[in-house]
Structure formats: C-alpha cells, structure tokens
Amino acid sequence: MNADPHWGYIIAAYAIAFIVVGGAIWRIVGEHRRLLAELARFKDQGEEG
C-alpha cells in the first residue's frame, strides 16, 4: 500500500483541499460576524433617531 508512487500527490491534494475549504469557511464566518455587528449597529441607530 505504501509502495504506490502516487501517495505524495494524494496527500498533497487532500492537504490543499483542506486548506482551501478551511479558508473559505473561516472567511464566511468572519463575514457573518462582521455583518451581524453592522446590523446591530444599524438597529441601535434606528432606536436613537
């Protein structure tokens, strides 16, 4: 099983996929938090005026 010459490629492909998907999730969560904070700020402004 370890004698397969493609193991390096397979591991690299999984690692790159993990990094890309993880980065996308991290960015989406950050954007979600930013939007929630912005909506809360708008809500506060609406109650003042």
C-alpha positions in Angstrom: 0.0 0.0 0.0 2.8 2.4 0.8 4.7 1.3 -2.3 2.2 3.3 -4.5 4.2 6.1 -6.2 1.1 8.4 -6.1 0.8 8.7 -2.3 2.6 12.1 -2.2 0.2 13.5 -4.8 -2.8 12.1 -2.9 -1.7 13.6 0.4 -0.8 16.9 -1.2 -4.2 17.1 -2.9 -6.0 16.4 0.4 -3.9 19.0 2.2 -4.6 21.7 -0.4 -8.3 20.9 -0.4 -8.4 21.0 3.4 -6.6 24.4 3.4 -8.9 25.9 0.7 -12.1 24.6 2.3 -11.0 25.7 5.7 -10.0 29.1 4.4 -13.4 29.6 2.8 -15.2 28.6 6.0 -13.0 31.0 8.0 -13.8 33.8 5.6 -17.5 33.1 5.6 -17.7 33.0 9.4 -15.7 36.3 9.6 -18.0 38.0 7.2 -21.1 36.7 9.0 -19.8 38.1 12.3 -19.0 41.4 10.6 -22.5 41.6 9.2 -24.1 40.8 12.5 -22.2 43.6 14.1 -23.1 46.0 11.4 -26.8 45.1 11.6 -26.7 45.6 15.4 -25.2 49.0 14.8 -28.0 49.9 12.4 -30.5 48.7 14.9 -29.1 50.9 17.6 -29.1 53.9 15.3 -32.7 53.2 14.4 -33.7 53.3 18.0 -31.9 56.6 18.7 -33.5 58.5 15.8 
